[in-house]
């Protein structure tokens, strides 16, 4: 199948300034991400940057990049502009890989793209894996997802869902699912998304995917047996990733 990997990269970061350009064994982090997913069968891998510095860093390493506006309210808005700049038709599929995921599993990117291609009723695809820790289940920083019998998302929440009413100190059975922040989109949906009003659930949970569900769009969920690779949110995360690349 044909799909495009888009990697949004924003220079401003509260916890880690200039994060996309952070050095990982001599290569900027956003370039590491693009290299990680460059040989998975995608038609193209493109960084959607908000700064000429990111574009220049990508070009220096042979990575395609487009310069997008600095005032986008969300990563999805940036992706929509990138689709416009690349001239992608509405029927194309793009996979959003975050620019701070240098250990992204390339097989997961393919799985998310193929799931959306084979789920015509869905506008979005994403991924999840089983939670095996009660602490993680109750951690509001870990987003949970509940699916229906066909693998489409019922709801995403920072709360522990589905909540085991009779055994609240235990994990429900079957195991609850942790959402993994990778998305496949139909380009036509991405063009529409910035025009959709924010949903009350989105504002309450601070989860952008709930806007799509509020407006009737379905999200297909690929359940993987493997947890995601370490992402980079803090200086401590960056040091751990650097160590992995140096060993």
N, C-alpha and C positions, 0 to 999 in steps of 0.2 A: 504494500500500500504506500501511498505518498502522503507525507505529512511534514510540517515544519516545526522545528524546535525554536521557541522564542525565550530568551533569557532577559528579563527586565533587570536593569542595573541602575541604582540611584546612588549618587555620590554622597548625599547627606545621610548620616546615620547617627542616632542619638548616642548609642552605646559604643560604636566603633566607627569613628570618622574615616571617610574615604575607604570604606570597607571593600568595594569591588576591586580596588587597586592594591589591597593588602598583599604583601609578598608571601608566596608559598613556594619555597625551594626555587627562588629565582624567577617565578612567573606570577603575574597578577591573578588574584583569586577568580575573577570573572572569566579569565582565559582558561584557568584550570577547569572550571565548570563546562565551558564550551568544548574543550578537548575531551572531557569525560564522555560527552554524548555525541561526538562527531562521527563515530563509526558504528552507528546503530541502524542505518538504513533510512534515516530521515533525508528528505530531498535537500534541505538546507538547515543550518544552525545559525541563528542570528541573535546578536545581543541588541536589545532595545535600551539605549543609554540615554541619560539625561544630561550628560556632560561631554564636551569634545575630548576631555582627557581620557574618558573611558573608550571612546571611539578610537582614538589614537593608539591606546594600549592594545586594543583588539587587533587593529590593522597591522601593528608591528609584529604580531604573532600569527598573521594569516587568518584571523577570525573576522567574518562579516559582521558589521555593526551599523545600526541606523541611529541617528540623533533625533530624539523625541523631546517634547516640551518638558519644562521643569515643573509645571504647575498641575500635573495630573493628581487627582484625588486618590487614585488607587492604582495598583499594578495592572488591573484589567483595563483601565482607561489607557494606560501606556501601551498595552498589547494591541488594543484597537487601533491606535495611531500607527503602530508598527505594521499592522496588516494593511493599512491604507498606503503607507509609504512603499511597501513591497508589492502592492497591486494584487493581493491575494483574493481570489473569488470567494463568494459566500459559502460555497460547498466544500472548501478546503478545511482540513483539520490542522490545528496547531496545538502543540504541547508546551505548557508553561513550566519551565524549570527555573527555580529561584537562583539568583546570582550568588547566593551564599551557601550553595550545596556542592562543594567540590568532590564529595564522596557519593554523589548520586548514583544509584544503581541503574545502569543503562538498560537492563532488561525491564525494569519497571516503567521506564519511559515508553518503550515499545508496547508494553502491555496496556498502558493507559490509552495510547493512540489506537490500538487494535480494538479495544473495548468500545470506544466511541464509534468507530467505523461500523461495528456490528450491532450497535444499539440505536437504531434510527429514531426511537422515541425520546432519546436523551439529547440535550444540548451541550452537556458537560460530562466529562468522565474524571474520576479521581481514584485514589487508592486508600487502603486502610490495612491494618494488621491487628491481630489479637492482643489484648492487654492481659498480662499475666501477673500484675501487681495491684493489690488493693490501693496502695498509695497513689499509683499512677491513675487509677480509676477515679479517685477523688480529687486529683490535682486539676485545678481550673485552668492551668496553662496547657494542659493536654486536651485537645478537642476530640470528642467522641462522635461517632456516627452510628445510627441505627438504620438497617436496610430492610426492605420488604423481601418477599419470596423470590422476586425476579432480579434481585441485586441492585435495585434502585434505592436511593437514599430516602428514608422517611424524614429524618431530622438530624441536624448537627447541633452539638451543645458543648459548652464547657462544663456543664453539670454531669454527674455520673448517670448515664443512660445506657440501657434501660435500668431503672432503679430497682434493686431487689427488695421489695417491700418487707418480706418476711425475714430476710437475712441481710440487713443493711451493712453489716461489717464484713461481708463476704462478696466475692465476685459472682455475678449472675452466670448462669449456664444456659446456652453456650456463651463462650467468652465474649465480653464487650469488645468493640473495635475502636482503635485509635486512628484518627484521620491522619493521613500523610499529605502534606501540602504540595501536591503535584496535580496539575489539571490539564485535561484535554478539552479543547473548545472547537465548536464549529465557528468558522469566521463570521458567518451571518449573525450568530448570537453575539459575538464580541462587538460587532458594529452596533447592535441594539442595546447592549448592556449599559453604556454610559447614559442612555436616555431614560432608564428605568428609575422610578422613585425608590429611595431607600425604604427598606421594610422595617416595621417596628421590631421584629425579632432580630434583624441584623444590628440595629442600634443597641438593643439590649445585650446581645451576646458578643458584639463586636466581631461578627463573622460575615464576610462579604457574600459567601455562597448562599446565605439565607435569603438574600435579595432575589436571586434567580429563582429559588423555590417559591418564594412569596408570589412571584408573578407567573407561576405555573410551569416553569422549566424543570425538567427532570435531570437528575444527576446519577449516572451509573458508577458503581463502586467496584473496583478490582481489589479483592482481598489477597494479599501476599503473605507468605509464611515468614518473610524476612523483614525485620525492622529497618527503618531508613538509616542511611549513613549519617554521621555527625554533621550537623549544620553549624554555621558560624554566626552566633549572635553576640558574643562577648569576646574580650581579649583572651580570656581563658580558653574558650573554644578554638580560637585561632591558633594558640600555642599547641593544643592537642592535635589539630589537623597538620600543622607544620611538622610535628614529631612523626606523624604517620607517613608523610611524604618523604621524610629524611631517612626512614628506616627501610 
